[in-house]
Amino acid sequence: MTTTLITTAGKQAIAEAIANKTTLKISRIAVGDGAGATYTPTVSQTALKGQKWSGELNRKVVNPENQKQIIFEGLIASGIGGFFIREVGLFDDNNVLIAISDFPESFKATADQYELYIRMILEVSNTNVTNIIVNNDLVYATKEFVEKFVNSSGIAEELAAHQRDIEKKVDKVTGKGLSTNDYTTTEKNKLAGIATAANNYVHPSSHPASMITEDATHRFVSDTEKNTWNNKETTTGAQAKVDALAGTGNTKTVKQIDEAFTKHQAEIKDYVNTRGFLSGSDLSSGYTIGDWKIGTSNLNSASGNIKMGNSTGNIVCNNLTQTSKRELKKNIKSWDGDGYGIVKSVPVRQFQYIDELDEEFPHVGFILDEVSPWMADIEGNGVSVNQTVNILFDALQTAIAKIERLEGVINNG
C-alpha cells in the first residue's frame, strides 16, 4: 500500500469545498508510465508525467468497514494496454489533479484477457481530508469467469429478456420521432381526400357591404341622405333669410331679436312680482303671458293654482314636475359634488318674511348667502327646490353606503 500526496491544487479545491459547504466531485482516474521511469511525485504537480489512460470512475462508495473512507475504483478494460503503469492520479470535474501516487511498476498488455481494477481510498476526518492511499492489489477477471458467473447467477436469463425487449424497439429515423397519438387508417384516408393546395387561402382585399349587419349605432348612408345633409342651410344663409323676412331696412339679427324677447320676458316677470295679485282692470279682463292667463281665476285652476305675489307669494299646485327627459338635456355626466358635505355644512334657519306679522307662524328654511352655490337658483334670487332635493338624494346615498360599511364591519366581528 503506497501513501500518496494531495497536490497543492487539490488542497485548495478541498478547502474551497469546505468553506462553501459544497461537495468536491472527484470523477476521473488516470494512470501513466512516469515518462519512462519510476519517480517520486510532488505536491506541485498538476498532471501525470506520462499519462497513458484516463477513464470515468466505476464506483464511489463509503467503505463499510471504515465510515471515514471513500473508495474510488477505476477499470481498464481488456484489449487496452501496451504500456507500463508507474503513476496514478485522481481528477475532479474541472480536470484538477486532486491526488497523485507512485505505483509499483506493472505492464498492461493489449492482449490481456482481464480487466484491471485500480482502487484509491480517500480518508476524511470531519471536514478535513487527511490522507489518500492507493491499494496496490490488482483485481483480475477473465472473460470465462465473467461468463460463468453470469450464467450461474441468473443474469444471463435477465439479459436475454432485455434483449427480447430491445428487439421490439423502433429504430430511430433522422427527422422523425415517436408520439403517444395513434395514426389510424381513417385519419390517413381523410388526409388523402383533401384536395391539393386546399389550404392556400388568400384573404380578399375588400368585402361587399352586404356582409355587414346594421344595428342602432351602425347604419349605411345613401347618397341622397348625404346630399340632404350637405344642403342644410348654413348660419350665414339662415341669417340672410331672417333679415329678408324682417323687411326692408330691418337690420336686427336673430341674436338681437332673441335678446329683445328675453328682455320683455323679464319685464313681464317684474310686473307680476311687484304688483302681486292682479286687480282692477287686469282682473276684469285678465292678463295674458304667452299661453297662460292671469285673471279672475288662477292658472290651470282645474288641476291646481299658481298665485304670484311679492316676497310672501306662493305657488300652489297638485304636482310640480321638473323636466327630466333625456332628449331635452345635454352634457350628462355623474355629479362630482359632495352632497353629504353640503348637507352637513348648510344651517337650517327659522325665520319670518319682513312683511309678515311677528305673531304669524314662522318658516323653516335657508338663507341664500349661507347655502352652497349648488342650491341657489340660476338667477341667484333664492334656493332651488329641485337642486336641493337632488343634493339631499346624493347625501342620502352616501349615508346609506356608510351605514352598509359599518354593518359589514359589525357583522364580520
C-alpha angles and dihedrals in degrees: 000000000000122000112229135202130247104224123232089250089049092053090051092050091049092049092051091049091052093046094047094040091235134132122261104227110213103184110155138054125196138186131202143179096239090247089294101316144062113260141167111258120229132211091240093066117113096182143018114273094233111011112194104168139015131181146162117275113265094206142005115188140151111255105252089211094051119027091198092064128082115199119217119191131189129188127212104197125225112268091040115100145072093144143091122246115219102142138038131194140185119217132192129221090276091056091250115153101238100175136007134193139178114241132209105262109266132166121224108203122206092227094055114136092210141067119242117227120200117192126196123183123209112206117203132184113197104303098341124088102221109176144355120205133184120223106221093198106114118211116214128190125180123214088244091056092048093048092048091049092048093050095046097046098052093248090119091061091049091049090050090052090050089049091054089051090049091053088061093058125114113240115241114249120200111253094016134091142184124262136193089226115095114227104218132199089244091058091046091053091047092054091045089056094060111104120244113270090006090141095051092105117169116201110229118246092228140020133213116256089234091075092066118091115219122223139168094289100032117061137155116241119213125217089249092056091046091051091049091053093044090052093057112126116264123230091255092049092048091051090051091053092049090050090051092051092049091065138247114320095011106128098176113132125217089253091053091049090051091049091051092051091050090051091053090050089055091049091052091049092049090049092054095043095050096045098043113197109017114243142169117023090359091059094044094061102013130239117256125214108179107299093345124088125199111199141106088337130050119252113282089350092174091073101024137309142262117213117188120197143134126293091319096047118128137203112217123185141143093246134009112196129188113215106254105165111135093222090061094055137067139186089041115180141138114289111247096196126113107245091171092055093045093052090049094049104041112087121224112225137199112218150144128227116251094247094052125095117254092238093056116106110271127240128238116217147092139306111232097226090052098054132084115267086242089067097051123093121249094262094045094238098121149330118310110231093203094049091048093049091050091050090050089051091053091048090050091052090051091048091050091052090051091049092050091051091050091049089051091052092048094046092049092053 
